Amino acid sequence: MRETDESIPTPNADDLTKRERLHWHLTSALASAESPETKAHLRGAVAEYRTLPPTPLVECPFCGKVGLPERIQAHECQRP
């Protein structure tokens, strides 16, 4: 985990996709929220998150590996 500017420990970027990190932040905020209004807003955000379309997979133009864009961008390419 790393520290953000708000000193909230968050998962490392290499461990989760952006979508997974968003879900982590929303569910963590919901778990720690105290105000009923805040909880209602966060439940709405989680519900909207669940309706997001899936992230399309991409292919590495060099080795042909297929995966999420951020994973392909960061993978160790085994060029033929």
The first five atom37 places (N, CA, C, CB, O) and aatype in JSON, in Angstrom:
{
  "aatype": [12, 1, 6, 16, 3, 6, 15, 9, 14, 16, 14, 2, 0, 3, 3, 10, 16, 11, 1, 6, 1, 10, 8, 17, 8, 10, 16, 15, 0, 10, 0, 15, 0, 6, 15, 14, 6, 16, 11, 0, 8, 10, 1, 7, 0, 19, 0, 6, 18, 1, 16, 10, 14, 14, 16, 14, 10, 19, 6, 4, 14, 13, 4, 7, 11, 19, 7, 10, 14, 6, 1, 9, 5, 0, 8, 6, 4, 5, 1, 14],
  "atom_mask": [
    [1, 1, 1, 1, 1],
    [1, 1, 1, 1, 1],
    [1, 1, 1, 1, 1],
    [1, 1, 1, 1, 1],
    [1, 1, 1, 1, 1],
    [1, 1, 1, 1, 1],
    [1, 1, 1, 1, 1],
    [1, 1, 1, 1, 1],
    [1, 1, 1, 1, 1],
    [1, 1, 1, 1, 1],
    [1, 1, 1, 1, 1],
    [1, 1, 1, 1, 1],
    [1, 1, 1, 1, 1],
    [1, 1, 1, 1, 1],
    [1, 1, 1, 1, 1],
    [1, 1, 1, 1, 1],
    [1, 1, 1, 1, 1],
    [1, 1, 1, 1, 1],
    [1, 1, 1, 1, 1],
    [1, 1, 1, 1, 1],
    [1, 1, 1, 1, 1],
    [1, 1, 1, 1, 1],
    [1, 1, 1, 1, 1],
    [1, 1, 1, 1, 1],
    [1, 1, 1, 1, 1],
    [1, 1, 1, 1, 1],
    [1, 1, 1, 1, 1],
    [1, 1, 1, 1, 1],
    [1, 1, 1, 1, 1],
    [1, 1, 1, 1, 1],
    [1, 1, 1, 1, 1],
    [1, 1, 1, 1, 1],
    [1, 1, 1, 1, 1],
    [1, 1, 1, 1, 1],
    [1, 1, 1, 1, 1],
    [1, 1, 1, 1, 1],
    [1, 1, 1, 1, 1],
    [1, 1, 1, 1, 1],
    [1, 1, 1, 1, 1],
    [1, 1, 1, 1, 1],
    [1, 1, 1, 1, 1],
    [1, 1, 1, 1, 1],
    [1, 1, 1, 1, 1],
    [1, 1, 1, 0, 1],
    [1, 1, 1, 1, 1],
    [1, 1, 1, 1, 1],
    [1, 1, 1, 1, 1],
    [1, 1, 1, 1, 1],
    [1, 1, 1, 1, 1],
    [1, 1, 1, 1, 1],
    [1, 1, 1, 1, 1],
    [1, 1, 1, 1, 1],
    [1, 1, 1, 1, 1],
    [1, 1, 1, 1, 1],
    [1, 1, 1, 1, 1],
    [1, 1, 1, 1, 1],
    [1, 1, 1, 1, 1],
    [1, 1, 1, 1, 1],
    [1, 1, 1, 1, 1],
    [1, 1, 1, 1, 1],
    [1, 1, 1, 1, 1],
    [1, 1, 1, 1, 1],
    [1, 1, 1, 1, 1],
    [1, 1, 1, 0, 1],
    [1, 1, 1, 1, 1],
    [1, 1, 1, 1, 1],
    [1, 1, 1, 0, 1],
    [1, 1, 1, 1, 1],
    [1, 1, 1, 1, 1],
    [1, 1, 1, 1, 1],
    [1, 1, 1, 1, 1],
    [1, 1, 1, 1, 1],
    [1, 1, 1, 1, 1],
    [1, 1, 1, 1, 1],
    [1, 1, 1, 1, 1],
    [1, 1, 1, 1, 1],
    [1, 1, 1, 1, 1],
    [1, 1, 1, 1, 1],
    [1, 1, 1, 1, 1],
    [1, 1, 1, 1, 1]
  ],
  "atom_positions": [
    [[0.83, -1.18, 0.0], [0.0, 0.0, 0.0], [0.88, 1.24, 0.0], [-0.95, 0.0, 1.21], [2.02, 1.22, 0.46]],
    [[0.33, 2.32, -0.52], [1.04, 3.58, -0.54], [0.18, 4.63, 0.13], [1.4, 4.0, -1.98], [-1.02, 4.43, 0.32]],
    [[0.78, 5.74, 0.47], [0.05, 6.84, 1.11], [-0.32, 7.88, 0.05], [0.9, 7.49, 2.24], [0.5, 8.22, -0.8]],
    [[-1.54, 8.38, 0.1], [-1.95, 9.46, -0.78], [-1.72, 10.78, -0.06], [-3.45, 9.31, -1.22], [-1.23, 10.79, 1.07]],
    [[-2.08, 11.89, -0.69], [-1.9, 13.18, -0.03], [-2.81, 13.33, 1.18], [-2.17, 14.31, -1.02], [-2.59, 14.21, 2.02]],
    [[-3.84, 12.49, 1.28], [-4.73, 12.54, 2.45], [-4.3, 11.53, 3.51], [-6.17, 12.26, 2.03], [-5.01, 11.35, 4.5]],
    [[-3.15, 10.88, 3.33], [-2.63, 9.87, 4.26], [-3.59, 8.7, 4.43], [-2.37, 10.49, 5.6], [-3.7, 8.14, 5.52]],
    [[-4.26, 8.32, 3.36], [-5.12, 7.14, 3.37], [-4.36, 6.04, 2.65], [-6.51, 7.42, 2.68], [-4.03, 6.19, 1.48]],
    [[-4.07, 4.91, 3.33], [-3.34, 3.85, 2.64], [-4.19, 3.29, 1.51], [-2.95, 2.73, 3.63], [-5.35, 2.93, 1.7]],
    [[-3.6, 3.21, 0.31], [-4.31, 2.69, -0.85], [-3.48, 1.59, -1.49], [-4.62, 3.81, -1.87], [-2.26, 1.57, -1.34]],
    [[-4.14, 0.68, -2.21], [-3.38, -0.39, -2.88], [-2.42, 0.19, -3.9], [-4.34, -1.39, -3.57], [-2.68, 1.24, -4.48]],
    [[-1.32, -0.49, -4.11], [-0.35, -0.08, -5.12], [-0.96, -0.17, -6.5], [0.93, -0.94, -5.04], [-1.77, -1.06, -6.78]],
    [[-0.57, 0.73, -7.36], [-1.11, 0.77, -8.73], [-0.81, -0.53, -9.47], [-0.52, 1.95, -9.5], [-1.6, -0.93, -10.33]],
    [[0.29, -1.19, -9.16], [0.64, -2.43, -9.85], [-0.21, -3.61, -9.39], [2.1, -2.75, -9.63], [-0.29, -4.62, -10.08]],
    [[-0.84, -3.5, -8.23], [-1.62, -4.61, -7.68], [-3.05, -4.66, -8.2], [-1.63, -4.52, -6.19], [-3.63, -5.74, -8.31]],
    [[-3.62, -3.5, -8.53], [-5.01, -3.43, -8.95], [-5.16, -2.6, -10.21], [-5.87, -2.84, -7.84], [-4.33, -1.73, -10.5]],
    [[-6.22, -2.88, -10.97], [-6.54, -2.03, -12.12], [-7.19, -0.75, -11.59], [-7.49, -2.77, -13.13], [-7.53, -0.66, -10.41]],
    [[-7.35, 0.24, -12.46], [-8.0, 1.48, -12.05], [-9.42, 1.22, -11.58], [-8.0, 2.49, -13.2], [-9.87, 1.84, -10.62]],
    [[-10.13, 0.33, -12.25], [-11.5, -0.02, -11.84], [-11.51, -0.66, -10.46], [-12.15, -0.96, -12.86], [-12.35, -0.33, -9.62]],
    [[-10.57, -1.58, -10.23], [-10.49, -2.23, -8.92], [-10.15, -1.23, -7.83], [-9.45, -3.35, -8.95], [-10.68, -1.32, -6.72]],
    [[-9.26, -0.27, -8.14], [-8.92, 0.76, -7.14], [-10.12, 1.64, -6.84], [-7.74, 1.61, -7.64], [-10.36, 2.0, -5.69]],
    [[-10.89, 2.0, -7.88], [-12.1, 2.79, -7.68], [-13.07, 2.05, -6.77], [-12.77, 3.12, -9.02], [-13.61, 2.63, -5.83]],
    [[-13.3, 0.78, -7.05], [-14.2, -0.02, -6.22], [-13.68, -0.1, -4.79], [-14.36, -1.44, -6.8], [-14.46, -0.01, -3.83]],
    [[-12.37, -0.27, -4.64], [-11.78, -0.34, -3.31], [-12.04, 0.96, -2.53], [-10.27, -0.61, -3.41], [-12.42, 0.93, -1.36]],
    [[-11.82, 2.1, -3.2], [-12.03, 3.39, -2.54], [-13.5, 3.58, -2.16], [-11.56, 4.54, -3.44], [-13.8, 4.02, -1.05]],
    [[-14.39, 3.24, -3.06], [-15.82, 3.43, -2.77], [-16.27, 2.54, -1.61], [-16.67, 3.12, -4.03], [-16.96, 3.0, -0.7]],
    [[-15.89, 1.27, -1.64], [-16.33, 0.37, -0.56], [-15.66, 0.71, 0.76], [-16.04, -1.08, -0.93], [-16.27, 0.56, 1.81]],
    [[-14.41, 1.16, 0.71], [-13.73, 1.58, 1.95], [-14.39, 2.82, 2.54], [-12.24, 1.86, 1.69], [-14.58, 2.92, 3.75]],
    [[-14.74, 3.76, 1.67], [-15.42, 4.97, 2.15], [-16.78, 4.63, 2.73], [-15.57, 5.99, 1.0], [-17.18, 5.17, 3.76]],
    [[-17.5, 3.73, 2.07], [-18.81, 3.32, 2.58], [-18.69, 2.64, 3.94], [-19.5, 2.38, 1.58], [-19.51, 2.87, 4.82]],
    [[-17.66, 1.81, 4.1], [-17.47, 1.11, 5.37], [-17.14, 2.07, 6.51], [-16.36, 0.07, 5.23], [-17.49, 1.81, 7.66]],
    [[-16.47, 3.19, 6.21], [-16.08, 4.1, 7.28], [-17.0, 5.31, 7.43], [-14.68, 4.58, 7.05], [-16.83, 6.11, 8.35]],
    [[-17.96, 5.44, 6.53], [-18.88, 6.59, 6.6], [-19.78, 6.47, 7.83], [-19.73, 6.68, 5.32], [-20.18, 5.38, 8.22]],
    [[-20.08, 7.61, 8.42], [-20.95, 7.62, 9.59], [-22.29, 8.28, 9.29], [-20.27, 8.35, 10.73], [-23.32, 7.85, 9.82]],
    [[-22.29, 9.28, 8.47], [-23.51, 10.02, 8.16], [-24.42, 9.2, 7.23], [-23.17, 11.37, 7.52], [-23.95, 8.64, 6.25]],
    [[-25.72, 9.14, 7.54], [-26.66, 8.43, 6.64], [-26.67, 9.03, 5.23], [-28.06, 8.47, 7.23], [-26.81, 8.3, 4.25]],
    [[-26.53, 10.35, 5.13], [-26.51, 10.99, 3.82], [-25.27, 10.58, 3.02], [-26.55, 12.51, 3.97], [-25.36, 10.31, 1.82]],
    [[-24.13, 10.55, 3.69], [-22.89, 10.13, 3.03], [-23.0, 8.68, 2.58], [-21.68, 10.31, 3.96], [-22.6, 8.34, 1.46]],
    [[-23.54, 7.82, 3.45], [-23.7, 6.41, 3.08], [-24.62, 6.26, 1.88], [-24.25, 5.62, 4.27], [-24.38, 5.42, 1.01]],
    [[-25.67, 7.06, 1.82], [-26.59, 6.99, 0.68], [-25.89, 7.4, -0.61], [-27.82, 7.9, 0.92], [-26.07, 6.77, -1.64]],
    [[-25.08, 8.46, -0.55], [-24.33, 8.89, -1.73], [-23.34, 7.81, -2.17], [-23.59, 10.2, -1.44], [-23.21, 7.54, -3.36]],
    [[-22.65, 7.22, -1.22], [-21.67, 6.19, -1.56], [-22.34, 4.93, -2.11], [-20.82, 5.84, -0.34], [-21.82, 4.3, -3.03]],
    [[-23.49, 4.56, -1.56], [-24.23, 3.41, -2.13], [-24.64, 3.7, -3.57], [-25.49, 3.09, -1.27], [-24.59, 2.81, -4.42]],
    [[-25.03, 4.94, -3.84], [-25.36, 5.34, -5.21], [-24.16, 5.26, -6.12], [0.0, 0.0, 0.0], [-24.26, 4.82, -7.26]],
    [[-23.0, 5.69, -5.62], [-21.77, 5.61, -6.41], [-21.39, 4.17, -6.7], [-20.61, 6.33, -5.69], [-20.98, 3.85, -7.81]],
    [[-21.52, 3.29, -5.71], [-21.23, 1.87, -5.91], [-22.21, 1.28, -6.93], [-21.3, 1.1, -4.57], [-21.81, 0.48, -7.78]],
    [[-23.46, 1.65, -6.85], [-24.46, 1.16, -7.81], [-24.11, 1.62, -9.22], [-25.87, 1.65, -7.43], [-24.22, 0.84, -10.17]],
    [[-23.69, 2.87, -9.38], [-23.28, 3.38, -10.69], [-22.03, 2.65, -11.19], [-23.02, 4.89, -10.64], [-21.93, 2.31, -12.37]],
    [[-21.1, 2.4, -10.29], [-19.89, 1.67, -10.65], [-20.25, 0.31, -11.24], [-18.97, 1.48, -9.42], [-19.66, -0.12, -12.24]],
    [[-21.21, -0.35, -10.64], [-21.61, -1.69, -11.11], [-22.24, -1.68, -12.5], [-22.58, -2.32, -10.13], [-22.28, -2.71, -13.16]],
    [[-22.72, -0.53, -12.95], [-23.34, -0.44, -14.28], [-22.35, -0.02, -15.36], [-24.5, 0.53, -14.24], [-22.71, 0.04, -16.53]],
    [[-21.11, 0.27, -14.98], [-20.12, 0.67, -15.98], [-19.88, -0.48, -16.96], [-18.79, 1.08, -15.29], [-19.86, -1.64, -16.56]],
    [[-19.69, -0.15, -18.23], [-19.38, -1.22, -19.19], [-18.01, -1.81, -18.91], [-19.45, -0.69, -20.65], [-17.15, -1.13, -18.34]],
    [[-17.79, -3.06, -19.3], [-16.48, -3.66, -19.05], [-15.39, -2.95, -19.86], [-16.5, -5.16, -19.4], [-15.65, -2.41, -20.94]],
    [[-14.19, -2.96, -19.33], [-13.06, -2.39, -20.04], [-12.67, -3.35, -21.16], [-11.85, -2.13, -19.06], [-12.45, -4.54, -20.9]],
    [[-12.58, -2.86, -22.4], [-12.2, -3.76, -23.5], [-10.75, -4.21, -23.37], [-12.43, -3.07, -24.85], [-9.89, -3.46, -22.91]],
    [[-10.49, -5.42, -23.79], [-9.14, -5.95, -23.79], [-8.39, -5.44, -25.02], [-9.14, -7.49, -23.75], [-9.0, -5.18, -26.05]],
    [[-7.09, -5.31, -24.89], [-6.24, -4.89, -26.01], [-5.15, -5.92, -26.22], [-5.63, -3.47, -25.75], [-4.86, -6.73, -25.34]],
    [[-4.55, -5.87, -27.39], [-3.48, -6.81, -27.74], [-2.18, -6.04, -27.92], [-3.83, -7.59, -29.03], [-2.16, -4.98, -28.54]],
    [[-1.1, -6.58, -27.37], [0.22, -5.98, -27.56], [0.6, -6.14, -29.04], [1.3, -6.65, -26.62], [0.56, -7.25, -29.57]],
    [[0.96, -5.04, -29.7], [1.29, -5.13, -31.12], [2.6, -5.88, -31.4], [1.38, -3.75, -31.71], [2.88, -6.22, -32.54]],
    [[3.39, -6.12, -30.37], [4.68, -6.77, -30.56], [4.65, -8.27, -30.27], [5.71, -6.12, -29.69], [5.2, -9.06, -31.04]],
    [[4.02, -8.66, -29.16], [4.06, -10.08, -28.78], [2.7, -10.76, -28.87], [4.6, -10.22, -27.39], [2.62, -11.99, -28.8]],
    [[1.62, -9.97, -29.01], [0.3, -10.56, -29.15], [-0.42, -10.85, -27.85], [0.0, 0.0, 0.0], [-1.54, -11.35, -27.86]],
    [[0.21, -10.56, -26.72], [-0.44, -10.79, -25.43], [-1.69, -9.92, -25.33], [0.54, -10.49, -24.25], [-1.68, -8.77, -25.76]],
    [[-2.77, -10.48, -24.76], [-4.04, -9.78, -24.64], [-4.35, -9.55, -23.17], [-5.18, -10.58, -25.33], [-4.13, -10.43, -22.33]],
    [[-4.86, -8.35, -22.84], [-5.23, -8.05, -21.47], [-5.79, -6.66, -21.34], [0.0, 0.0, 0.0], [-6.03, -5.97, -22.34]],
    [[-6.01, -6.24, -20.11], [-6.49, -4.89, -19.85], [-5.46, -3.88, -20.31], [-6.81, -4.7, -18.35], [-4.26, -4.14, -20.22]],
    [[-5.9, -2.71, -20.81], [-4.95, -1.73, -21.34], [-3.81, -1.39, -20.39], [-5.68, -0.47, -21.68], [-2.65, -1.35, -20.81]],
    [[-4.11, -1.14, -19.11], [-3.04, -0.77, -18.17], [-2.09, -1.92, -17.9], [-3.64, -0.28, -16.87], [-0.92, -1.69, -17.59]],
    [[-2.57, -3.16, -18.0], [-1.7, -4.31, -17.79], [-0.81, -4.54, -19.01], [-2.53, -5.57, -17.49], [0.37, -4.88, -18.87]],
    [[-1.37, -4.37, -20.2], [-0.57, -4.54, -21.42], [0.49, -3.44, -21.5], [-1.47, -4.51, -22.68], [1.62, -3.7, -21.9]],
    [[0.13, -2.23, -21.13], [1.07, -1.12, -21.16], [2.26, -1.38, -20.24], [0.37, 0.19, -20.76], [3.38, -0.97, -20.54]],
    [[2.03, -2.07, -19.12], [3.08, -2.28, -18.13], [3.74, -3.66, -18.21], [2.52, -2.09, -16.75], [4.66, -3.94, -17.45]],
    [[3.27, -4.54, -19.12], [3.82, -5.91, -19.13], [5.23, -5.95, -19.71], [2.91, -6.84, -19.93], [5.66, -5.06, -20.45]],
    [[5.94, -7.01, -19.35], [7.28, -7.22, -19.89], [7.13, -7.99, -21.19], [8.21, -7.99, -18.86], [6.94, -9.21, -21.21]],
    [[7.22, -7.25, -22.28], [6.97, -7.8, -23.6], [8.05, -8.81, -23.99], [6.9, -6.67, -24.63], [9.25, -8.55, -23.88]],
    [[7.58, -9.95, -24.44], [8.47, -11.0, -24.95], [8.38, -10.98, -26.47], [8.1, -12.42, -24.37], [7.7, -11.81, -27.07]],
    [[9.06, -10.02, -27.09], [8.99, -9.87, -28.54], [9.59, -11.1, -29.21], [9.73, -8.59, -29.01], [10.64, -11.6, -28.81]],
    [[8.88, -11.58, -30.24], [9.39, -12.77, -30.96], [10.66, -12.49, -31.74], [8.33, -13.29, -31.91], [11.2, -13.39, -32.38]]
  ]
}
